[in-house]
Amino acid sequence: MESSNIRTKLLKEINLIPEEKLEEVYNFIYYFRVGVEASKGTPERIMQFAGCWDDMSDETFADFNQEITTRRQQAFLEIRSNNFISQYTSS
């Protein structure tokens, strides 16, 4: 399907979505786009970060790892509190 044709179809569908559901659609599209952009990294670009934590102390690395875990949990809870996931998992 032609790019401009699919874009037109998408916009028509979005215009049919109730106002109170638009934020959920936006979040889906936004995170999908961000994921697509993030996956565009070439192996060479990604490998430039290999070993970048070698000089980090074990204590600093443990703190860093805990911070990542905390932020992931907060992000998940935020999405859940927005009812983003629950509407798709309810029976």
PyMOL Python script that loads the backbone (N, CA, C, O; Angstrom):
from pymol import cmd

cmd.read_pdbstr("""\
ATOM      1  N   MET A   1       0.839  -1.174   0.000  1.00  0.00           N
ATOM      2  CA  MET A   1       0.000   0.000   0.000  1.00  0.00           C
ATOM      3  C   MET A   1       0.887   1.242   0.000  1.00  0.00           C
ATOM      4  O   MET A   1       1.912   1.274   0.681  1.00  0.00           O
ATOM      5  N   GLU A   2       0.504   2.239  -0.744  1.00  0.00           N
ATOM      6  CA  GLU A   2       1.267   3.465  -0.867  1.00  0.00           C
ATOM      7  C   GLU A   2       1.312   4.211   0.465  1.00  0.00           C
ATOM      8  O   GLU A   2       0.335   4.211   1.214  1.00  0.00           O
ATOM      9  N   SER A   3       2.443   4.843   0.758  1.00  0.00           N
ATOM     10  CA  SER A   3       2.650   5.517   2.038  1.00  0.00           C
ATOM     11  C   SER A   3       1.593   6.588   2.309  1.00  0.00           C
ATOM     12  O   SER A   3       1.029   6.637   3.403  1.00  0.00           O
ATOM     13  N   SER A   4       1.322   7.442   1.328  1.00  0.00           N
ATOM     14  CA  SER A   4       0.345   8.509   1.545  1.00  0.00           C
ATOM     15  C   SER A   4      -1.065   7.942   1.727  1.00  0.00           C
ATOM     16  O   SER A   4      -1.876   8.518   2.452  1.00  0.00           O
ATOM     17  N   ASN A   5      -1.359   6.815   1.072  1.00  0.00           N
ATOM     18  CA  ASN A   5      -2.658   6.171   1.187  1.00  0.00           C
ATOM     19  C   ASN A   5      -2.864   5.609   2.595  1.00  0.00           C
ATOM     20  O   ASN A   5      -3.928   5.795   3.185  1.00  0.00           O
ATOM     21  N   ILE A   6      -1.868   4.934   3.129  1.00  0.00           N
ATOM     22  CA  ILE A   6      -1.993   4.365   4.474  1.00  0.00           C
ATOM     23  C   ILE A   6      -2.053   5.478   5.513  1.00  0.00           C
ATOM     24  O   ILE A   6      -2.778   5.359   6.500  1.00  0.00           O
ATOM     25  N   ARG A   7      -1.303   6.558   5.306  1.00  0.00           N
ATOM     26  CA  ARG A   7      -1.336   7.698   6.230  1.00  0.00           C
ATOM     27  C   ARG A   7      -2.748   8.306   6.258  1.00  0.00           C
ATOM     28  O   ARG A   7      -3.259   8.643   7.326  1.00  0.00           O
ATOM     29  N   THR A   8      -3.359   8.442   5.107  1.00  0.00           N
ATOM     30  CA  THR A   8      -4.720   8.978   5.012  1.00  0.00           C
ATOM     31  C   THR A   8      -5.705   8.068   5.736  1.00  0.00           C
ATOM     32  O   THR A   8      -6.578   8.545   6.460  1.00  0.00           O
ATOM     33  N   LYS A   9      -5.566   6.760   5.541  1.00  0.00           N
ATOM     34  CA  LYS A   9      -6.446   5.802   6.207  1.00  0.00           C
ATOM     35  C   LYS A   9      -6.276   5.871   7.727  1.00  0.00           C
ATOM     36  O   LYS A   9      -7.255   5.836   8.472  1.00  0.00           O
ATOM     37  N   LEU A  10      -5.026   5.970   8.172  1.00  0.00           N
ATOM     38  CA  LEU A  10      -4.773   6.080   9.611  1.00  0.00           C
ATOM     39  C   LEU A  10      -5.414   7.330  10.195  1.00  0.00           C
ATOM     40  O   LEU A  10      -6.043   7.271  11.252  1.00  0.00           O
ATOM     41  N   LEU A  11      -5.258   8.448   9.523  1.00  0.00           N
ATOM     42  CA  LEU A  11      -5.842   9.701  10.011  1.00  0.00           C
ATOM     43  C   LEU A  11      -7.360   9.625  10.065  1.00  0.00           C
ATOM     44  O   LEU A  11      -7.974  10.146  10.997  1.00  0.00           O
ATOM     45  N   LYS A  12      -7.966   8.986   9.084  1.00  0.00           N
ATOM     46  CA  LYS A  12      -9.426   8.811   9.096  1.00  0.00           C
ATOM     47  C   LYS A  12      -9.856   7.978  10.300  1.00  0.00           C
ATOM     48  O   LYS A  12     -10.823   8.316  10.983  1.00  0.00           O
ATOM     49  N   GLU A  13      -9.138   6.895  10.553  1.00  0.00           N
ATOM     50  CA  GLU A  13      -9.460   6.042  11.698  1.00  0.00           C
ATOM     51  C   GLU A  13      -9.278   6.791  13.009  1.00  0.00           C
ATOM     52  O   GLU A  13     -10.114   6.685  13.906  1.00  0.00           O
ATOM     53  N   ILE A  14      -8.196   7.546  13.127  1.00  0.00           N
ATOM     54  CA  ILE A  14      -7.945   8.314  14.348  1.00  0.00           C
ATOM     55  C   ILE A  14      -9.061   9.321  14.581  1.00  0.00           C
ATOM     56  O   ILE A  14      -9.477   9.529  15.720  1.00  0.00           O
ATOM     57  N   ASN A  15      -9.545   9.939  13.532  1.00  0.00           N
ATOM     58  CA  ASN A  15     -10.634  10.910  13.667  1.00  0.00           C
ATOM     59  C   ASN A  15     -11.935  10.271  14.144  1.00  0.00           C
ATOM     60  O   ASN A  15     -12.820  10.975  14.631  1.00  0.00           O
ATOM     61  N   LEU A  16     -12.066   8.962  14.015  1.00  0.00           N
ATOM     62  CA  LEU A  16     -13.269   8.263  14.460  1.00  0.00           C
ATOM     63  C   LEU A  16     -13.187   7.803  15.921  1.00  0.00           C
ATOM     64  O   LEU A  16     -14.177   7.328  16.477  1.00  0.00           O
ATOM     65  N   ILE A  17     -12.026   7.941  16.533  1.00  0.00           N
ATOM     66  CA  ILE A  17     -11.827   7.491  17.913  1.00  0.00           C
ATOM     67  C   ILE A  17     -12.426   8.522  18.868  1.00  0.00           C
ATOM     68  O   ILE A  17     -12.232   9.724  18.687  1.00  0.00           O
ATOM     69  N   PRO A  18     -13.158   8.052  19.892  1.00  0.00           N
ATOM     70  CA  PRO A  18     -13.727   8.981  20.873  1.00  0.00           C
ATOM     71  C   PRO A  18     -12.634   9.797  21.570  1.00  0.00           C
ATOM     72  O   PRO A  18     -11.537   9.299  21.821  1.00  0.00           O
ATOM     73  N   GLU A  19     -12.946  11.034  21.871  1.00  0.00           N
ATOM     74  CA  GLU A  19     -11.996  11.976  22.478  1.00  0.00           C
ATOM     75  C   GLU A  19     -11.327  11.401  23.726  1.00  0.00           C
ATOM     76  O   GLU A  19     -10.125  11.579  23.922  1.00  0.00           O
ATOM     77  N   GLU A  20     -12.091  10.718  24.565  1.00  0.00           N
ATOM     78  CA  GLU A  20     -11.543  10.205  25.827  1.00  0.00           C
ATOM     79  C   GLU A  20     -10.558   9.045  25.626  1.00  0.00           C
ATOM     80  O   GLU A  20      -9.877   8.656  26.575  1.00  0.00           O
ATOM     81  N   LYS A  21     -10.469   8.494  24.433  1.00  0.00           N
ATOM     82  CA  LYS A  21      -9.535   7.402  24.146  1.00  0.00           C
ATOM     83  C   LYS A  21      -8.290   7.862  23.385  1.00  0.00           C
ATOM     84  O   LYS A  21      -7.376   7.071  23.152  1.00  0.00           O
ATOM     85  N   LEU A  22      -8.255   9.123  23.003  1.00  0.00           N
ATOM     86  CA  LEU A  22      -7.138   9.608  22.182  1.00  0.00           C
ATOM     87  C   LEU A  22      -5.790   9.555  22.898  1.00  0.00           C
ATOM     88  O   LEU A  22      -4.766   9.301  22.264  1.00  0.00           O
ATOM     89  N   GLU A  23      -5.779   9.790  24.201  1.00  0.00           N
ATOM     90  CA  GLU A  23      -4.509   9.731  24.924  1.00  0.00           C
ATOM     91  C   GLU A  23      -3.910   8.331  24.868  1.00  0.00           C
ATOM     92  O   GLU A  23      -2.695   8.185  24.736  1.00  0.00           O
ATOM     93  N   GLU A  24      -4.733   7.314  24.966  1.00  0.00           N
ATOM     94  CA  GLU A  24      -4.258   5.935  24.882  1.00  0.00           C
ATOM     95  C   GLU A  24      -3.673   5.650  23.502  1.00  0.00           C
ATOM     96  O   GLU A  24      -2.635   5.000  23.383  1.00  0.00           O
ATOM     97  N   VAL A  25      -4.339   6.136  22.469  1.00  0.00           N
ATOM     98  CA  VAL A  25      -3.844   5.948  21.101  1.00  0.00           C
ATOM     99  C   VAL A  25      -2.527   6.687  20.926  1.00  0.00           C
ATOM    100  O   VAL A  25      -1.585   6.162  20.331  1.00  0.00           O
ATOM    101  N   TYR A  26      -2.465   7.901  21.443  1.00  0.00           N
ATOM    102  CA  TYR A  26      -1.228   8.676  21.359  1.00  0.00           C
ATOM    103  C   TYR A  26      -0.081   7.929  22.034  1.00  0.00           C
ATOM    104  O   TYR A  26       1.000   7.806  21.459  1.00  0.00           O
ATOM    105  N   ASN A  27      -0.308   7.430  23.249  1.00  0.00           N
ATOM    106  CA  ASN A  27       0.743   6.706  23.983  1.00  0.00           C
ATOM    107  C   ASN A  27       1.221   5.500  23.194  1.00  0.00           C
ATOM    108  O   ASN A  27       2.423   5.242  23.121  1.00  0.00           O
ATOM    109  N   PHE A  28       0.295   4.763  22.605  1.00  0.00           N
ATOM    110  CA  PHE A  28       0.665   3.604  21.807  1.00  0.00           C
ATOM    111  C   PHE A  28       1.535   4.013  20.617  1.00  0.00           C
ATOM    112  O   PHE A  28       2.593   3.428  20.384  1.00  0.00           O
ATOM    113  N   ILE A  29       1.088   5.006  19.878  1.00  0.00           N
ATOM    114  CA  ILE A  29       1.829   5.446  18.692  1.00  0.00           C
ATOM    115  C   ILE A  29       3.187   6.007  19.081  1.00  0.00           C
ATOM    116  O   ILE A  29       4.190   5.723  18.427  1.00  0.00           O
ATOM    117  N   TYR A  30       3.221   6.804  20.143  1.00  0.00           N
ATOM    118  CA  TYR A  30       4.477   7.406  20.582  1.00  0.00           C
ATOM    119  C   TYR A  30       5.502   6.333  20.948  1.00  0.00           C
ATOM    120  O   TYR A  30       6.629   6.357  20.455  1.00  0.00           O
ATOM    121  N   TYR A  31       5.114   5.393  21.810  1.00  0.00           N
ATOM    122  CA  TYR A  31       6.063   4.370  22.247  1.00  0.00           C
ATOM    123  C   TYR A  31       6.436   3.421  21.110  1.00  0.00           C
ATOM    124  O   TYR A  31       7.552   2.904  21.080  1.00  0.00           O
ATOM    125  N   PHE A  32       5.526   3.191  20.190  1.00  0.00           N
ATOM    126  CA  PHE A  32       5.849   2.383  19.016  1.00  0.00           C
ATOM    127  C   PHE A  32       6.917   3.093  18.183  1.00  0.00           C
ATOM    128  O   PHE A  32       7.899   2.474  17.772  1.00  0.00           O
ATOM    129  N   ARG A  33       6.724   4.397  17.933  1.00  0.00           N
ATOM    130  CA  ARG A  33       7.682   5.167  17.136  1.00  0.00           C
ATOM    131  C   ARG A  33       9.046   5.217  17.820  1.00  0.00           C
ATOM    132  O   ARG A  33      10.076   5.040  17.169  1.00  0.00           O
ATOM    133  N   VAL A  34       9.055   5.454  19.112  1.00  0.00           N
ATOM    134  CA  VAL A  34      10.312   5.510  19.850  1.00  0.00           C
ATOM    135  C   VAL A  34      11.039   4.170  19.754  1.00  0.00           C
ATOM    136  O   VAL A  34      12.259   4.135  19.593  1.00  0.00           O
ATOM    137  N   GLY A  35      10.300   3.076  19.852  1.00  0.00           N
ATOM    138  CA  GLY A  35      10.903   1.752  19.719  1.00  0.00           C
ATOM    139  C   GLY A  35      11.493   1.526  18.345  1.00  0.00           C
ATOM    140  O   GLY A  35      12.571   0.948  18.216  1.00  0.00           O
ATOM    141  N   VAL A  36      10.800   1.973  17.326  1.00  0.00           N
ATOM    142  CA  VAL A  36      11.297   1.839  15.950  1.00  0.00           C
ATOM    143  C   VAL A  36      12.585   2.645  15.790  1.00  0.00           C
ATOM    144  O   VAL A  36      13.555   2.163  15.204  1.00  0.00           O
ATOM    145  N   GLU A  37      12.592   3.857  16.305  1.00  0.00           N
ATOM    146  CA  GLU A  37      13.787   4.694  16.198  1.00  0.00           C
ATOM    147  C   GLU A  37      14.961   4.089  16.960  1.00  0.00           C
ATOM    148  O   GLU A  37      16.099   4.123  16.491  1.00  0.00           O
ATOM    149  N   ALA A  38      14.679   3.539  18.132  1.00  0.00           N
ATOM    150  CA  ALA A  38      15.746   2.953  18.947  1.00  0.00           C
ATOM    151  C   ALA A  38      16.333   1.708  18.283  1.00  0.00           C
ATOM    152  O   ALA A  38      17.513   1.410  18.465  1.00  0.00           O
ATOM    153  N   SER A  39      15.531   0.993  17.527  1.00  0.00           N
ATOM    154  CA  SER A  39      16.019  -0.240  16.910  1.00  0.00           C
ATOM    155  C   SER A  39      16.841   0.018  15.651  1.00  0.00           C
ATOM    156  O   SER A  39      17.342  -0.930  15.045  1.00  0.00           O
ATOM    157  N   LYS A  40      16.990   1.266  15.248  1.00  0.00           N
ATOM    158  CA  LYS A  40      17.732   1.589  14.036  1.00  0.00           C
ATOM    159  C   LYS A  40      19.249   1.613  14.240  1.00  0.00           C
ATOM    160  O   LYS A  40      19.995   1.828  13.284  1.00  0.00           O
ATOM    161  N   GLY A  41      19.705   1.400  15.455  1.00  0.00           N
ATOM    162  CA  GLY A  41      21.135   1.432  15.722  1.00  0.00           C
ATOM    163  C   GLY A  41      21.881   0.338  14.982  1.00  0.00           C
ATOM    164  O   GLY A  41      21.431  -0.807  14.930  1.00  0.00           O
ATOM    165  N   THR A  42      23.006   0.689  14.417  1.00  0.00           N
ATOM    166  CA  THR A  42      23.826  -0.306  13.732  1.00  0.00           C
ATOM    167  C   THR A  42      24.670  -1.047  14.764  1.00  0.00           C
ATOM    168  O   THR A  42      24.947  -0.510  15.836  1.00  0.00           O
ATOM    169  N   PRO A  43      25.078  -2.268  14.454  1.00  0.00           N
ATOM    170  CA  PRO A  43      25.932  -2.999  15.402  1.00  0.00           C
ATOM    171  C   PRO A  43      27.191  -2.207  15.789  1.00  0.00           C
ATOM    172  O   PRO A  43      27.624  -2.254  16.940  1.00  0.00           O
ATOM    173  N   GLU A  44      27.772  -1.486  14.832  1.00  0.00           N
ATOM    174  CA  GLU A  44      28.976  -0.706  15.135  1.00  0.00           C
ATOM    175  C   GLU A  44      28.668   0.390  16.151  1.00  0.00           C
ATOM    176  O   GLU A  44      29.447   0.632  17.072  1.00  0.00           O
ATOM    177  N   ARG A  45      27.520   1.053  15.974  1.00  0.00           N
ATOM    178  CA  ARG A  45      27.136   2.112  16.896  1.00  0.00           C
ATOM    179  C   ARG A  45      26.849   1.566  18.286  1.00  0.00           C
ATOM    180  O   ARG A  45      27.213   2.172  19.294  1.00  0.00           O
ATOM    181  N   ILE A  46      26.200   0.426  18.325  1.00  0.00           N
ATOM    182  CA  ILE A  46      25.874  -0.196  19.604  1.00  0.00           C
ATOM    183  C   ILE A  46      27.148  -0.669  20.301  1.00  0.00           C
ATOM    184  O   ILE A  46      27.293  -0.486  21.510  1.00  0.00           O
ATOM    185  N   MET A  47      28.064  -1.267  19.562  1.00  0.00           N
ATOM    186  CA  MET A  47      29.286  -1.822  20.148  1.00  0.00           C
ATOM    187  C   MET A  47      30.240  -0.760  20.687  1.00  0.00           C
ATOM    188  O   MET A  47      31.142  -1.079  21.461  1.00  0.00           O
ATOM    189  N   GLN A  48      30.053   0.490  20.290  1.00  0.00           N
ATOM    190  CA  GLN A  48      30.932   1.534  20.833  1.00  0.00           C
ATOM    191  C   GLN A  48      30.729   1.707  22.337  1.00  0.00           C
ATOM    192  O   GLN A  48      31.560   2.312  23.015  1.00  0.00           O
ATOM    193  N   PHE A  49      29.614   1.169  22.858  1.00  0.00           N
ATOM    194  CA  PHE A  49      29.351   1.247  24.290  1.00  0.00           C
ATOM    195  C   PHE A  49      29.823   0.003  25.041  1.00  0.00           C
ATOM    196  O   PHE A  49      29.768  -0.037  26.270  1.00  0.00           O
ATOM    197  N   ALA A  50      30.278  -0.997  24.316  1.00  0.00           N
ATOM    198  CA  ALA A  50      30.730  -2.237  24.951  1.00  0.00           C
ATOM    199  C   ALA A  50      31.862  -1.935  25.926  1.00  0.00           C
ATOM    200  O   ALA A  50      32.842  -1.274  25.581  1.00  0.00           O
ATOM    201  N   GLY A  51      31.706  -2.433  27.146  1.00  0.00           N
ATOM    202  CA  GLY A  51      32.743  -2.251  28.147  1.00  0.00           C
ATOM    203  C   GLY A  51      32.757  -0.887  28.810  1.00  0.00           C
ATOM    204  O   GLY A  51      33.679  -0.590  29.569  1.00  0.00           O
ATOM    205  N   CYS A  52      31.771  -0.054  28.550  1.00  0.00           N
ATOM    206  CA  CYS A  52      31.808   1.305  29.103  1.00  0.00           C
ATOM    207  C   CYS A  52      31.617   1.317  30.614  1.00  0.00           C
ATOM    208  O   CYS A  52      31.862   2.343  31.250  1.00  0.00           O
ATOM    209  N   TRP A  53      31.188   0.206  31.204  1.00  0.00           N
ATOM    210  CA  TRP A  53      31.028   0.149  32.648  1.00  0.00           C
ATOM    211  C   TRP A  53      32.195  -0.552  33.334  1.00  0.00           C
ATOM    212  O   TRP A  53      32.138  -0.789  34.540  1.00  0.00           O
ATOM    213  N   ASP A  54      33.236  -0.883  32.610  1.00  0.00           N
ATOM    214  CA  ASP A  54      34.365  -1.609  33.190  1.00  0.00           C
ATOM    215  C   ASP A  54      35.010  -0.880  34.359  1.00  0.00           C
ATOM    216  O   ASP A  54      35.454  -1.514  35.316  1.00  0.00           O
ATOM    217  N   ASP A  55      35.068   0.447  34.290  1.00  0.00           N
ATOM    218  CA  ASP A  55      35.739   1.194  35.347  1.00  0.00           C
ATOM    219  C   ASP A  55      34.790   1.613  36.467  1.00  0.00           C
ATOM    220  O   ASP A  55      35.174   2.395  37.336  1.00  0.00           O
ATOM    221  N   MET A  56      33.557   1.107  36.460  1.00  0.00           N
ATOM    222  CA  MET A  56      32.577   1.436  37.485  1.00  0.00           C
ATOM    223  C   MET A  56      32.751   0.482  38.664  1.00  0.00           C
ATOM    224  O   MET A  56      32.877  -0.728  38.478  1.00  0.00           O
ATOM    225  N   SER A  57      32.758   1.034  39.874  1.00  0.00           N
ATOM    226  CA  SER A  57      32.905   0.185  41.060  1.00  0.00           C
ATOM    227  C   SER A  57      31.669  -0.698  41.215  1.00  0.00           C
ATOM    228  O   SER A  57      30.603  -0.386  40.682  1.00  0.00           O
ATOM    229  N   ASP A  58      31.817  -1.794  41.943  1.00  0.00           N
ATOM    230  CA  ASP A  58      30.685  -2.697  42.166  1.00  0.00           C
ATOM    231  C   ASP A  58      29.543  -1.985  42.881  1.00  0.00           C
ATOM    232  O   ASP A  58      28.374  -2.211  42.569  1.00  0.00           O
ATOM    233  N   GLU A  59      29.879  -1.133  43.831  1.00  0.00           N
ATOM    234  CA  GLU A  59      28.850  -0.405  44.584  1.00  0.00           C
ATOM    235  C   GLU A  59      28.088   0.561  43.666  1.00  0.00           C
ATOM    236  O   GLU A  59      26.860   0.634  43.718  1.00  0.00           O
ATOM    237  N   THR A  60      28.811   1.289  42.842  1.00  0.00           N
ATOM    238  CA  THR A  60      28.172   2.230  41.909  1.00  0.00           C
ATOM    239  C   THR A  60      27.314   1.476  40.902  1.00  0.00           C
ATOM    240  O   THR A  60      26.210   1.909  40.572  1.00  0.00           O
ATOM    241  N   PHE A  61      27.825   0.345  40.416  1.00  0.00           N
ATOM    242  CA  PHE A  61      27.055  -0.456  39.472  1.00  0.00           C
ATOM    243  C   PHE A  61      25.778  -0.985  40.121  1.00  0.00           C
ATOM    244  O   PHE A  61      24.724  -0.983  39.485  1.00  0.00           O
ATOM    245  N   ALA A  62      25.850  -1.436  41.370  1.00  0.00           N
ATOM    246  CA  ALA A  62      24.668  -1.936  42.083  1.00  0.00           C
ATOM    247  C   ALA A  62      23.644  -0.814  42.248  1.00  0.00           C
ATOM    248  O   ALA A  62      22.448  -1.037  42.062  1.00  0.00           O
ATOM    249  N   ASP A  63      24.107   0.397  42.597  1.00  0.00           N
ATOM    250  CA  ASP A  63      23.202   1.548  42.710  1.00  0.00           C
ATOM    251  C   ASP A  63      22.554   1.870  41.362  1.00  0.00           C
ATOM    252  O   ASP A  63      21.353   2.130  41.280  1.00  0.00           O
ATOM    253  N   PHE A  64      23.363   1.848  40.323  1.00  0.00           N
ATOM    254  CA  PHE A  64      22.882   2.121  38.973  1.00  0.00           C
ATOM    255  C   PHE A  64      21.830   1.093  38.555  1.00  0.00           C
ATOM    256  O   PHE A  64      20.787   1.447  38.005  1.00  0.00           O
ATOM    257  N   ASN A  65      22.113  -0.170  38.818  1.00  0.00           N
ATOM    258  CA  ASN A  65      21.200  -1.244  38.479  1.00  0.00           C
ATOM    259  C   ASN A  65      19.883  -1.107  39.242  1.00  0.00           C
ATOM    260  O   ASN A  65      18.811  -1.330  38.680  1.00  0.00           O
ATOM    261  N   GLN A  66      19.965  -0.741  40.523  1.00  0.00           N
ATOM    262  CA  GLN A  66      18.760  -0.534  41.329  1.00  0.00           C
ATOM    263  C   GLN A  66      17.940   0.636  40.781  1.00  0.00           C
ATOM    264  O   GLN A  66      16.711   0.570  40.746  1.00  0.00           O
ATOM    265  N   GLU A  67      18.610   1.693  40.358  1.00  0.00           N
ATOM    266  CA  GLU A  67      17.927   2.855  39.782  1.00  0.00           C
ATOM    267  C   GLU A  67      17.171   2.468  38.511  1.00  0.00           C
ATOM    268  O   GLU A  67      16.043   2.911  38.299  1.00  0.00           O
ATOM    269  N   ILE A  68      17.782   1.656  37.681  1.00  0.00           N
ATOM    270  CA  ILE A  68      17.114   1.183  36.458  1.00  0.00           C
ATOM    271  C   ILE A  68      15.872   0.375  36.819  1.00  0.00           C
ATOM    272  O   ILE A  68      14.810   0.580  36.230  1.00  0.00           O
ATOM    273  N   THR A  69      15.989  -0.523  37.762  1.00  0.00           N
ATOM    274  CA  THR A  69      14.862  -1.345  38.188  1.00  0.00           C
ATOM    275  C   THR A  69      13.727  -0.476  38.719  1.00  0.00           C
ATOM    276  O   THR A  69      12.564  -0.692  38.376  1.00  0.00           O
ATOM    277  N   THR A  70      14.059   0.501  39.550  1.00  0.00           N
ATOM    278  CA  THR A  70      13.055   1.402  40.119  1.00  0.00           C
ATOM    279  C   THR A  70      12.346   2.196  39.035  1.00  0.00           C
ATOM    280  O   THR A  70      11.121   2.325  39.054  1.00  0.00           O
ATOM    281  N   ARG A  71      13.111   2.726  38.094  1.00  0.00           N
ATOM    282  CA  ARG A  71      12.503   3.517  37.015  1.00  0.00           C
ATOM    283  C   ARG A  71      11.599   2.666  36.124  1.00  0.00           C
ATOM    284  O   ARG A  71      10.551   3.136  35.680  1.00  0.00           O
ATOM    285  N   ARG A  72      11.990   1.432  35.863  1.00  0.00           N
ATOM    286  CA  ARG A  72      11.145   0.545  35.061  1.00  0.00           C
ATOM    287  C   ARG A  72       9.835   0.261  35.786  1.00  0.00           C
ATOM    288  O   ARG A  72       8.767   0.272  35.175  1.00  0.00           O
ATOM    289  N   GLN A  73       9.920   0.008  37.086  1.00  0.00           N
ATOM    290  CA  GLN A  73       8.712  -0.254  37.865  1.00  0.00           C
ATOM    291  C   GLN A  73       7.803   0.971  37.865  1.00  0.00           C
ATOM    292  O   GLN A  73       6.589   0.839  37.711  1.00  0.00           O
ATOM    293  N   GLN A  74       8.377   2.158  38.036  1.00  0.00           N
ATOM    294  CA  GLN A  74       7.581   3.383  38.029  1.00  0.00           C
ATOM    295  C   GLN A  74       6.914   3.594  36.675  1.00  0.00           C
ATOM    296  O   GLN A  74       5.749   3.983  36.608  1.00  0.00           O
ATOM    297  N   ALA A  75       7.643   3.341  35.611  1.00  0.00           N
ATOM    298  CA  ALA A  75       7.082   3.502  34.271  1.00  0.00           C
ATOM    299  C   ALA A  75       5.930   2.530  34.056  1.00  0.00           C
ATOM    300  O   ALA A  75       4.896   2.899  33.499  1.00  0.00           O
ATOM    301  N   PHE A  76       6.109   1.286  34.498  1.00  0.00           N
ATOM    302  CA  PHE A  76       5.051   0.294  34.344  1.00  0.00           C
ATOM    303  C   PHE A  76       3.826   0.680  35.153  1.00  0.00           C
ATOM    304  O   PHE A  76       2.702   0.568  34.664  1.00  0.00           O
ATOM    305  N   LEU A  77       4.029   1.136  36.392  1.00  0.00           N
ATOM    306  CA  LEU A  77       2.900   1.535  37.233  1.00  0.00           C
ATOM    307  C   LEU A  77       2.171   2.732  36.646  1.00  0.00           C
ATOM    308  O   LEU A  77       0.945   2.813  36.725  1.00  0.00           O
ATOM    309  N   GLU A  78       2.912   3.659  36.060  1.00  0.00           N
ATOM    310  CA  GLU A  78       2.299   4.823  35.436  1.00  0.00           C
ATOM    311  C   GLU A  78       1.412   4.410  34.271  1.00  0.00           C
ATOM    312  O   GLU A  78       0.296   4.909  34.126  1.00  0.00           O
ATOM    313  N   ILE A  79       1.901   3.512  33.456  1.00  0.00           N
ATOM    314  CA  ILE A  79       1.115   3.031  32.325  1.00  0.00           C
ATOM    315  C   ILE A  79      -0.125   2.306  32.832  1.00  0.00           C
ATOM    316  O   ILE A  79      -1.222   2.492  32.307  1.00  0.00           O
ATOM    317  N   ARG A  80       0.060   1.480  33.854  1.00  0.00           N
ATOM    318  CA  ARG A  80      -1.077   0.748  34.419  1.00  0.00           C
ATOM    319  C   ARG A  80      -2.091   1.680  35.035  1.00  0.00           C
ATOM    320  O   ARG A  80      -3.295   1.460  34.904  1.00  0.00           O
ATOM    321  N   SER A  81      -1.623   2.726  35.712  1.00  0.00           N
ATOM    322  CA  SER A  81      -2.552   3.649  36.349  1.00  0.00           C
ATOM    323  C   SER A  81      -3.340   4.441  35.309  1.00  0.00           C
ATOM    324  O   SER A  81      -4.433   4.929  35.599  1.00  0.00           O
ATOM    325  N   ASN A  82      -2.807   4.570  34.129  1.00  0.00           N
ATOM    326  CA  ASN A  82      -3.523   5.237  33.044  1.00  0.00           C
ATOM    327  C   ASN A  82      -4.519   4.307  32.371  1.00  0.00           C
ATOM    328  O   ASN A  82      -5.175   4.670  31.394  1.00  0.00           O
ATOM    329  N   ASN A  83      -4.620   3.081  32.924  1.00  0.00           N
ATOM    330  CA  ASN A  83      -5.558   2.092  32.395  1.00  0.00           C
ATOM    331  C   ASN A  83      -5.194   1.646  30.986  1.00  0.00           C
ATOM    332  O   ASN A  83      -6.036   1.112  30.265  1.00  0.00           O
ATOM    333  N   PHE A  84      -3.952   1.863  30.595  1.00  0.00           N
ATOM    334  CA  PHE A  84      -3.501   1.537  29.244  1.00  0.00           C
ATOM    335  C   PHE A  84      -3.471   0.036  29.015  1.00  0.00           C
ATOM    336  O   PHE A  84      -3.925  -0.451  27.980  1.00  0.00           O
ATOM    337  N   ILE A  85      -2.936  -0.692  29.980  1.00  0.00           N
ATOM    338  CA  ILE A  85      -2.784  -2.133  29.823  1.00  0.00           C
ATOM    339  C   ILE A  85      -4.052  -2.876  30.234  1.00  0.00           C
ATOM    340  O   ILE A  85      -4.442  -3.841  29.577  1.00  0.00           O
ATOM    341  N   SER A  86      -4.699  -2.438  31.312  1.00  0.00           N
ATOM    342  CA  SER A  86      -5.816  -3.189  31.857  1.00  0.00           C
ATOM    343  C   SER A  86      -6.964  -3.339  30.868  1.00  0.00           C
ATOM    344  O   SER A  86      -7.660  -4.354  30.893  1.00  0.00           O
ATOM    345  N   GLN A  87      -7.177  -2.372  30.014  1.00  0.00           N
ATOM    346  CA  GLN A  87      -8.286  -2.515  29.074  1.00  0.00           C
ATOM    347  C   GLN A  87      -8.042  -3.601  28.049  1.00  0.00           C
ATOM    348  O   GLN A  87      -8.992  -4.143  27.484  1.00  0.00           O
ATOM    349  N   TYR A  88      -6.781  -3.930  27.800  1.00  0.00           N
ATOM    350  CA  TYR A  88      -6.463  -4.951  26.810  1.00  0.00           C
ATOM    351  C   TYR A  88      -6.320  -6.333  27.431  1.00  0.00           C
ATOM    352  O   TYR A  88      -6.323  -7.336  26.718  1.00  0.00           O
ATOM    353  N   THR A  89      -6.194  -6.394  28.760  1.00  0.00           N
ATOM    354  CA  THR A  89      -6.019  -7.686  29.414  1.00  0.00           C
ATOM    355  C   THR A  89      -7.269  -8.159  30.128  1.00  0.00           C
ATOM    356  O   THR A  89      -7.314  -9.300  30.588  1.00  0.00           O
ATOM    357  N   SER A  90      -8.293  -7.309  30.236  1.00  0.00           N
ATOM    358  CA  SER A  90      -9.512  -7.730  30.917  1.00  0.00           C
ATOM    359  C   SER A  90     -10.332  -8.641  30.010  1.00  0.00           C
ATOM    360  O   SER A  90     -10.320  -8.509  28.786  1.00  0.00           O
ATOM    361  N   SER A  91     -11.037  -9.558  30.642  1.00  0.00           N
ATOM    362  CA  SER A  91     -11.829 -10.544  29.878  1.00  0.00           C
ATOM    363  C   SER A  91     -13.160  -9.987  29.479  1.00  0.00           C
ATOM    364  O   SER A  91     -13.950 -10.677  28.834  1.00  0.00           O
TER     365      SER A  91
END
""", "prot")
cmd.dss("prot")
cmd.show_as("cartoon", "prot")
cmd.util.cbc("prot")
cmd.orient("prot")
